[in-house]
Amino acid sequence: MEPRELLGLIAFFSETLDGTQLDRLAAGARRRSFAAGDALMREDEPGMSLFVLDSGQVEVRVADEPDPIATLYVGDIVGEMSLLTGAPRSATVIAVEAVDAVEFDHAALAPILAGSPALVDRFAEMLRQREKELEHAHGGAAWNMLRLGDAEVHDLIRAFYSS
């Protein structure tokens, strides 16, 4: 599926961005393919992009946890925390089967975030929700998490993208 079509099908983007913004974001996309067993990202490495899964599934794993902490599927977004805040990757993401994804980097996302405060709000809420889910699922033993309040998350994203 073409990046613009994929973005239009994902409510996270399509309910926040107008057609022109979706076109601009899609123009900055890069298609990526991963074989089963490949890592999309590795824990503690710098994060320069996020991925929207177009096909396949991935497992999210962290050091010292024997089982995956999450499984993500078509339409899911992964890698947003590092891309939005500059923090190192908080997990390793492995393709369970062949995966096609659309990748967005800082340069693709920056002009969109500058023109859409609502998207900053949506990303901040996503970060807070994922943090809550991980803490609940793992008894508060979450690793590499920001543990910031809502206003702090917004400020961190805005500061990282204004530099």
LUMNU-298300 format. One record per residue (C-alpha): z negated, x, y negated; residue number from 1; residue in three letters. Coordinates in Angstrom, 3 decimals. Each point is the difference from the previous one (the first is absolute). Layout:
<nodes>
<node><zz>Z</zz><xx>X</xx><yy>Y</yy><vexgu>NUM</vexgu><marro>ala</marro></node>
...
</nodes>
This chain:
<nodes>
<node><zz>0.000</zz><xx>0.000</xx><yy>0.000</yy><vexgu>1</vexgu><marro>met</marro></node>
<node><zz>0.757</zz><xx>1.256</xx><yy>-3.490</yy><vexgu>2</vexgu><marro>glu</marro></node>
<node><zz>-3.049</zz><xx>0.998</xx><yy>-2.108</yy><vexgu>3</vexgu><marro>pro</marro></node>
<node><zz>0.580</zz><xx>-2.747</xx><yy>-2.572</yy><vexgu>4</vexgu><marro>arg</marro></node>
<node><zz>0.220</zz><xx>-2.657</xx><yy>2.692</yy><vexgu>5</vexgu><marro>glu</marro></node>
<node><zz>-3.190</zz><xx>1.291</xx><yy>1.680</yy><vexgu>6</vexgu><marro>leu</marro></node>
<node><zz>-1.926</zz><xx>0.015</xx><yy>-3.303</yy><vexgu>7</vexgu><marro>leu</marro></node>
<node><zz>1.153</zz><xx>-3.546</xx><yy>-0.688</yy><vexgu>8</vexgu><marro>gly</marro></node>
<node><zz>-1.444</zz><xx>-1.174</xx><yy>3.308</yy><vexgu>9</vexgu><marro>leu</marro></node>
<node><zz>-3.422</zz><xx>1.546</xx><yy>-0.550</yy><vexgu>10</vexgu><marro>ile</marro></node>
<node><zz>-2.204</zz><xx>-2.312</xx><yy>-2.062</yy><vexgu>11</vexgu><marro>ala</marro></node>
<node><zz>-2.052</zz><xx>2.941</xx><yy>-1.263</yy><vexgu>12</vexgu><marro>phe</marro></node>
<node><zz>3.025</zz><xx>1.124</xx><yy>-2.027</yy><vexgu>13</vexgu><marro>phe</marro></node>
<node><zz>2.096</zz><xx>-3.148</xx><yy>-0.395</yy><vexgu>14</vexgu><marro>ser</marro></node>
<node><zz>-2.843</zz><xx>-2.083</xx><yy>-1.431</yy><vexgu>15</vexgu><marro>glu</marro></node>
<node><zz>-0.865</zz><xx>2.686</xx><yy>-2.572</yy><vexgu>16</vexgu><marro>thr</marro></node>
<node><zz>3.273</zz><xx>1.566</xx><yy>-1.085</yy><vexgu>17</vexgu><marro>leu</marro></node>
<node><zz>3.055</zz><xx>-1.675</xx><yy>-1.483</yy><vexgu>18</vexgu><marro>asp</marro></node>
<node><zz>3.514</zz><xx>0.601</xx><yy>1.308</yy><vexgu>19</vexgu><marro>gly</marro></node>
<node><zz>0.727</zz><xx>2.862</xx><yy>-2.381</yy><vexgu>20</vexgu><marro>thr</marro></node>
<node><zz>-3.225</zz><xx>1.778</xx><yy>0.948</yy><vexgu>21</vexgu><marro>gln</marro></node>
<node><zz>0.728</zz><xx>-0.473</xx><yy>3.698</yy><vexgu>22</vexgu><marro>leu</marro></node>
<node><zz>3.492</zz><xx>1.435</xx><yy>-0.542</yy><vexgu>23</vexgu><marro>asp</marro></node>
<node><zz>-1.435</zz><xx>3.031</xx><yy>-1.827</yy><vexgu>24</vexgu><marro>arg</marro></node>
<node><zz>-2.610</zz><xx>0.621</xx><yy>2.684</yy><vexgu>25</vexgu><marro>leu</marro></node>
<node><zz>2.593</zz><xx>-0.339</xx><yy>2.770</yy><vexgu>26</vexgu><marro>ala</marro></node>
<node><zz>2.275</zz><xx>2.467</xx><yy>-1.802</yy><vexgu>27</vexgu><marro>ala</marro></node>
<node><zz>-2.720</zz><xx>2.633</xx><yy>0.364</yy><vexgu>28</vexgu><marro>gly</marro></node>
<node><zz>-0.479</zz><xx>-0.652</xx><yy>3.713</yy><vexgu>29</vexgu><marro>ala</marro></node>
<node><zz>0.763</zz><xx>2.402</xx><yy>2.793</yy><vexgu>30</vexgu><marro>arg</marro></node>
<node><zz>0.705</zz><xx>-1.181</xx><yy>3.564</yy><vexgu>31</vexgu><marro>arg</marro></node>
<node><zz>-1.947</zz><xx>1.842</xx><yy>2.688</yy><vexgu>32</vexgu><marro>arg</marro></node>
<node><zz>0.050</zz><xx>-0.157</xx><yy>3.798</yy><vexgu>33</vexgu><marro>ser</marro></node>
<node><zz>-2.702</zz><xx>1.217</xx><yy>2.360</yy><vexgu>34</vexgu><marro>phe</marro></node>
<node><zz>0.067</zz><xx>0.345</xx><yy>3.789</yy><vexgu>35</vexgu><marro>ala</marro></node>
<node><zz>-2.889</zz><xx>-1.190</xx><yy>2.134</yy><vexgu>36</vexgu><marro>ala</marro></node>
<node><zz>-2.820</zz><xx>2.539</xx><yy>-0.367</yy><vexgu>37</vexgu><marro>gly</marro></node>
<node><zz>1.122</zz><xx>1.287</xx><yy>-3.413</yy><vexgu>38</vexgu><marro>asp</marro></node>
<node><zz>-2.522</zz><xx>0.101</xx><yy>-2.845</yy><vexgu>39</vexgu><marro>ala</marro></node>
<node><zz>0.920</zz><xx>-1.803</xx><yy>-3.199</yy><vexgu>40</vexgu><marro>leu</marro></node>
<node><zz>-2.962</zz><xx>1.759</xx><yy>-1.650</yy><vexgu>41</vexgu><marro>met</marro></node>
<node><zz>-2.969</zz><xx>2.150</xx><yy>0.974</yy><vexgu>42</vexgu><marro>arg</marro></node>
<node><zz>-3.640</zz><xx>-0.324</xx><yy>-0.959</yy><vexgu>43</vexgu><marro>glu</marro></node>
<node><zz>-1.170</zz><xx>2.300</xx><yy>-2.850</yy><vexgu>44</vexgu><marro>asp</marro></node>
<node><zz>3.537</zz><xx>0.940</xx><yy>-1.058</yy><vexgu>45</vexgu><marro>glu</marro></node>
<node><zz>1.216</zz><xx>-0.802</xx><yy>-3.518</yy><vexgu>46</vexgu><marro>pro</marro></node>
<node><zz>1.605</zz><xx>-3.408</xx><yy>-0.305</yy><vexgu>47</vexgu><marro>gly</marro></node>
<node><zz>3.215</zz><xx>-0.191</xx><yy>-1.943</yy><vexgu>48</vexgu><marro>met</marro></node>
<node><zz>1.339</zz><xx>-3.364</xx><yy>1.173</yy><vexgu>49</vexgu><marro>ser</marro></node>
<node><zz>-0.663</zz><xx>-3.357</xx><yy>1.557</yy><vexgu>50</vexgu><marro>leu</marro></node>
<node><zz>1.978</zz><xx>-1.673</xx><yy>2.768</yy><vexgu>51</vexgu><marro>phe</marro></node>
<node><zz>1.032</zz><xx>-3.596</xx><yy>0.583</yy><vexgu>52</vexgu><marro>val</marro></node>
<node><zz>0.669</zz><xx>-0.531</xx><yy>3.694</yy><vexgu>53</vexgu><marro>leu</marro></node>
<node><zz>3.426</zz><xx>-1.467</xx><yy>0.728</yy><vexgu>54</vexgu><marro>asp</marro></node>
<node><zz>-0.173</zz><xx>0.148</xx><yy>3.816</yy><vexgu>55</vexgu><marro>ser</marro></node>
<node><zz>-2.366</zz><xx>1.184</xx><yy>2.693</yy><vexgu>56</vexgu><marro>gly</marro></node>
<node><zz>-3.749</zz><xx>0.462</xx><yy>-0.125</yy><vexgu>57</vexgu><marro>gln</marro></node>
<node><zz>-2.431</zz><xx>2.764</xx><yy>-0.869</yy><vexgu>58</vexgu><marro>val</marro></node>
<node><zz>-3.600</zz><xx>0.843</xx><yy>0.807</yy><vexgu>59</vexgu><marro>glu</marro></node>
<node><zz>-2.403</zz><xx>1.183</xx><yy>-2.648</yy><vexgu>60</vexgu><marro>val</marro></node>
<node><zz>-2.380</zz><xx>2.663</xx><yy>1.333</yy><vexgu>61</vexgu><marro>arg</marro></node>
<node><zz>-2.784</zz><xx>2.079</xx><yy>-1.479</yy><vexgu>62</vexgu><marro>val</marro></node>
<node><zz>-1.777</zz><xx>3.097</xx><yy>1.253</yy><vexgu>63</vexgu><marro>ala</marro></node>
<node><zz>-3.039</zz><xx>-0.610</xx><yy>2.197</yy><vexgu>64</vexgu><marro>asp</marro></node>
<node><zz>1.062</zz><xx>-3.565</xx><yy>0.865</yy><vexgu>65</vexgu><marro>glu</marro></node>
<node><zz>1.267</zz><xx>-0.360</xx><yy>3.569</yy><vexgu>66</vexgu><marro>pro</marro></node>
<node><zz>1.915</zz><xx>-3.213</xx><yy>-0.672</yy><vexgu>67</vexgu><marro>asp</marro></node>
<node><zz>2.487</zz><xx>-0.932</xx><yy>-2.717</yy><vexgu>68</vexgu><marro>pro</marro></node>
<node><zz>-1.658</zz><xx>-1.628</xx><yy>-2.995</yy><vexgu>69</vexgu><marro>ile</marro></node>
<node><zz>3.024</zz><xx>-2.233</xx><yy>-0.635</yy><vexgu>70</vexgu><marro>ala</marro></node>
<node><zz>3.464</zz><xx>-0.878</xx><yy>1.253</yy><vexgu>71</vexgu><marro>thr</marro></node>
<node><zz>2.645</zz><xx>-0.830</xx><yy>-2.586</yy><vexgu>72</vexgu><marro>leu</marro></node>
<node><zz>3.274</zz><xx>-1.867</xx><yy>0.431</yy><vexgu>73</vexgu><marro>tyr</marro></node>
<node><zz>3.214</zz><xx>-0.971</xx><yy>-1.812</yy><vexgu>74</vexgu><marro>val</marro></node>
<node><zz>-0.688</zz><xx>-0.805</xx><yy>-3.654</yy><vexgu>75</vexgu><marro>gly</marro></node>
<node><zz>-3.277</zz><xx>1.915</xx><yy>-0.119</yy><vexgu>76</vexgu><marro>asp</marro></node>
<node><zz>-0.618</zz><xx>2.685</xx><yy>-2.604</yy><vexgu>77</vexgu><marro>ile</marro></node>
<node><zz>-1.623</zz><xx>3.333</xx><yy>0.818</yy><vexgu>78</vexgu><marro>val</marro></node>
<node><zz>-0.786</zz><xx>3.083</xx><yy>-2.057</yy><vexgu>79</vexgu><marro>gly</marro></node>
<node><zz>-0.762</zz><xx>-1.831</xx><yy>-3.230</yy><vexgu>80</vexgu><marro>glu</marro></node>
<node><zz>-3.441</zz><xx>1.508</xx><yy>-0.661</yy><vexgu>81</vexgu><marro>met</marro></node>
<node><zz>1.262</zz><xx>3.567</xx><yy>-0.319</yy><vexgu>82</vexgu><marro>ser</marro></node>
<node><zz>3.096</zz><xx>-0.971</xx><yy>-1.932</yy><vexgu>83</vexgu><marro>leu</marro></node>
<node><zz>-1.983</zz><xx>-2.116</xx><yy>-2.448</yy><vexgu>84</vexgu><marro>leu</marro></node>
<node><zz>-2.993</zz><xx>2.275</xx><yy>-0.547</yy><vexgu>85</vexgu><marro>thr</marro></node>
<node><zz>1.049</zz><xx>3.535</xx><yy>0.909</yy><vexgu>86</vexgu><marro>gly</marro></node>
<node><zz>-2.697</zz><xx>0.161</xx><yy>2.711</yy><vexgu>87</vexgu><marro>ala</marro></node>
<node><zz>0.818</zz><xx>1.760</xx><yy>3.287</yy><vexgu>88</vexgu><marro>pro</marro></node>
<node><zz>1.193</zz><xx>-2.167</xx><yy>2.885</yy><vexgu>89</vexgu><marro>arg</marro></node>
<node><zz>-2.977</zz><xx>-1.791</xx><yy>1.537</yy><vexgu>90</vexgu><marro>ser</marro></node>
<node><zz>1.612</zz><xx>-0.449</xx><yy>3.425</yy><vexgu>91</vexgu><marro>ala</marro></node>
<node><zz>2.757</zz><xx>1.116</xx><yy>2.319</yy><vexgu>92</vexgu><marro>thr</marro></node>
<node><zz>2.700</zz><xx>-2.615</xx><yy>0.622</yy><vexgu>93</vexgu><marro>val</marro></node>
<node><zz>1.946</zz><xx>0.319</xx><yy>3.248</yy><vexgu>94</vexgu><marro>ile</marro></node>
<node><zz>3.089</zz><xx>-1.944</xx><yy>1.089</yy><vexgu>95</vexgu><marro>ala</marro></node>
<node><zz>-0.832</zz><xx>-1.911</xx><yy>3.192</yy><vexgu>96</vexgu><marro>val</marro></node>
<node><zz>3.697</zz><xx>-0.689</xx><yy>0.499</yy><vexgu>97</vexgu><marro>glu</marro></node>
<node><zz>3.097</zz><xx>0.825</xx><yy>-2.012</yy><vexgu>98</vexgu><marro>ala</marro></node>
<node><zz>-0.676</zz><xx>-0.887</xx><yy>-3.628</yy><vexgu>99</vexgu><marro>val</marro></node>
<node><zz>2.285</zz><xx>-0.545</xx><yy>-2.959</yy><vexgu>100</vexgu><marro>asp</marro></node>
<node><zz>-1.708</zz><xx>-0.005</xx><yy>-3.375</yy><vexgu>101</vexgu><marro>ala</marro></node>
<node><zz>0.785</zz><xx>-0.029</xx><yy>-3.678</yy><vexgu>102</vexgu><marro>val</marro></node>
<node><zz>-1.777</zz><xx>2.758</xx><yy>-1.921</yy><vexgu>103</vexgu><marro>glu</marro></node>
<node><zz>-0.952</zz><xx>-0.125</xx><yy>-3.678</yy><vexgu>104</vexgu><marro>phe</marro></node>
<node><zz>-1.307</zz><xx>3.016</xx><yy>-1.867</yy><vexgu>105</vexgu><marro>asp</marro></node>
<node><zz>-1.824</zz><xx>0.466</xx><yy>-3.305</yy><vexgu>106</vexgu><marro>his</marro></node>
<node><zz>3.248</zz><xx>0.199</xx><yy>-1.994</yy><vexgu>107</vexgu><marro>ala</marro></node>
<node><zz>1.277</zz><xx>-3.304</xx><yy>1.430</yy><vexgu>108</vexgu><marro>ala</marro></node>
<node><zz>-3.269</zz><xx>-1.840</xx><yy>-0.534</yy><vexgu>109</vexgu><marro>leu</marro></node>
<node><zz>-1.082</zz><xx>1.344</xx><yy>-3.414</yy><vexgu>110</vexgu><marro>ala</marro></node>
<node><zz>2.410</zz><xx>-1.990</xx><yy>-2.205</yy><vexgu>111</vexgu><marro>pro</marro></node>
<node><zz>-0.673</zz><xx>-3.156</xx><yy>1.995</yy><vexgu>112</vexgu><marro>ile</marro></node>
<node><zz>-3.774</zz><xx>0.340</xx><yy>-0.364</yy><vexgu>113</vexgu><marro>leu</marro></node>
<node><zz>0.393</zz><xx>0.723</xx><yy>-3.714</yy><vexgu>114</vexgu><marro>ala</marro></node>
<node><zz>1.863</zz><xx>-3.277</xx><yy>-0.444</yy><vexgu>115</vexgu><marro>gly</marro></node>
<node><zz>-2.091</zz><xx>-2.132</xx><yy>2.335</yy><vexgu>116</vexgu><marro>ser</marro></node>
<node><zz>-3.768</zz><xx>-0.088</xx><yy>-0.517</yy><vexgu>117</vexgu><marro>pro</marro></node>
<node><zz>-0.061</zz><xx>-2.748</xx><yy>2.645</yy><vexgu>118</vexgu><marro>ala</marro></node>
<node><zz>1.278</zz><xx>2.473</xx><yy>2.600</yy><vexgu>119</vexgu><marro>leu</marro></node>
<node><zz>-2.803</zz><xx>2.422</xx><yy>-0.890</yy><vexgu>120</vexgu><marro>val</marro></node>
<node><zz>-2.405</zz><xx>-2.903</xx><yy>0.563</yy><vexgu>121</vexgu><marro>asp</marro></node>
<node><zz>1.581</zz><xx>-0.805</xx><yy>3.380</yy><vexgu>122</vexgu><marro>arg</marro></node>
<node><zz>-0.156</zz><xx>3.613</xx><yy>1.158</yy><vexgu>123</vexgu><marro>phe</marro></node>
<node><zz>-3.604</zz><xx>0.338</xx><yy>-1.166</yy><vexgu>124</vexgu><marro>ala</marro></node>
<node><zz>-0.929</zz><xx>-3.136</xx><yy>1.935</yy><vexgu>125</vexgu><marro>glu</marro></node>
<node><zz>1.833</zz><xx>1.332</xx><yy>3.082</yy><vexgu>126</vexgu><marro>met</marro></node>
<node><zz>-1.963</zz><xx>3.253</xx><yy>-0.170</yy><vexgu>127</vexgu><marro>leu</marro></node>
<node><zz>-3.329</zz><xx>-1.827</xx><yy>-0.349</yy><vexgu>128</vexgu><marro>arg</marro></node>
<node><zz>0.840</zz><xx>-2.418</xx><yy>2.832</yy><vexgu>129</vexgu><marro>gln</marro></node>
<node><zz>1.013</zz><xx>2.768</xx><yy>2.396</yy><vexgu>130</vexgu><marro>arg</marro></node>
<node><zz>-3.164</zz><xx>1.901</xx><yy>-0.845</yy><vexgu>131</vexgu><marro>glu</marro></node>
<node><zz>-2.121</zz><xx>-3.095</xx><yy>0.749</yy><vexgu>132</vexgu><marro>lys</marro></node>
<node><zz>1.807</zz><xx>-0.621</xx><yy>3.296</yy><vexgu>133</vexgu><marro>glu</marro></node>
<node><zz>-0.492</zz><xx>3.595</xx><yy>1.110</yy><vexgu>134</vexgu><marro>leu</marro></node>
<node><zz>-3.675</zz><xx>0.038</xx><yy>-0.911</yy><vexgu>135</vexgu><marro>glu</marro></node>
<node><zz>-0.547</zz><xx>-3.291</xx><yy>1.820</yy><vexgu>136</vexgu><marro>his</marro></node>
<node><zz>1.896</zz><xx>1.104</xx><yy>3.102</yy><vexgu>137</vexgu><marro>ala</marro></node>
<node><zz>-1.661</zz><xx>3.393</xx><yy>0.196</yy><vexgu>138</vexgu><marro>his</marro></node>
<node><zz>-3.559</zz><xx>-0.717</xx><yy>-1.058</yy><vexgu>139</vexgu><marro>gly</marro></node>
<node><zz>0.179</zz><xx>1.652</xx><yy>-3.387</yy><vexgu>140</vexgu><marro>gly</marro></node>
<node><zz>1.024</zz><xx>3.326</xx><yy>1.544</yy><vexgu>141</vexgu><marro>ala</marro></node>
<node><zz>3.279</zz><xx>0.037</xx><yy>-1.874</yy><vexgu>142</vexgu><marro>ala</marro></node>
<node><zz>1.445</zz><xx>3.374</xx><yy>-0.820</yy><vexgu>143</vexgu><marro>trp</marro></node>
<node><zz>1.875</zz><xx>1.248</xx><yy>-3.039</yy><vexgu>144</vexgu><marro>asn</marro></node>
<node><zz>-0.436</zz><xx>-3.305</xx><yy>-1.789</yy><vexgu>145</vexgu><marro>met</marro></node>
<node><zz>-0.336</zz><xx>-0.271</xx><yy>-3.746</yy><vexgu>146</vexgu><marro>leu</marro></node>
<node><zz>-2.816</zz><xx>-2.584</xx><yy>-0.008</yy><vexgu>147</vexgu><marro>arg</marro></node>
<node><zz>0.753</zz><xx>-1.000</xx><yy>-3.575</yy><vexgu>148</vexgu><marro>leu</marro></node>
<node><zz>-0.460</zz><xx>-3.275</xx><yy>-1.803</yy><vexgu>149</vexgu><marro>gly</marro></node>
<node><zz>2.943</zz><xx>-2.147</xx><yy>-1.057</yy><vexgu>150</vexgu><marro>asp</marro></node>
<node><zz>0.117</zz><xx>1.313</xx><yy>-3.574</yy><vexgu>151</vexgu><marro>ala</marro></node>
<node><zz>-0.252</zz><xx>3.584</xx><yy>1.225</yy><vexgu>152</vexgu><marro>glu</marro></node>
<node><zz>2.927</zz><xx>-0.466</xx><yy>2.394</yy><vexgu>153</vexgu><marro>val</marro></node>
<node><zz>2.143</zz><xx>-1.447</xx><yy>-2.808</yy><vexgu>154</vexgu><marro>his</marro></node>
<node><zz>-0.961</zz><xx>2.876</xx><yy>-2.302</yy><vexgu>155</vexgu><marro>asp</marro></node>
<node><zz>0.737</zz><xx>2.602</xx><yy>2.681</yy><vexgu>156</vexgu><marro>leu</marro></node>
<node><zz>3.495</zz><xx>-1.410</xx><yy>0.652</yy><vexgu>157</vexgu><marro>ile</marro></node>
<node><zz>0.796</zz><xx>-0.273</xx><yy>-3.711</yy><vexgu>158</vexgu><marro>arg</marro></node>
<node><zz>-1.301</zz><xx>3.523</xx><yy>-0.697</yy><vexgu>159</vexgu><marro>ala</marro></node>
<node><zz>1.992</zz><xx>1.516</xx><yy>2.856</yy><vexgu>160</vexgu><marro>phe</marro></node>
<node><zz>3.207</zz><xx>-1.683</xx><yy>-1.165</yy><vexgu>161</vexgu><marro>tyr</marro></node>
<node><zz>-0.460</zz><xx>0.790</xx><yy>-3.667</yy><vexgu>162</vexgu><marro>ser</marro></node>
<node><zz>-0.052</zz><xx>3.746</xx><yy>0.651</yy><vexgu>163</vexgu><marro>ser</marro></node>
</nodes>
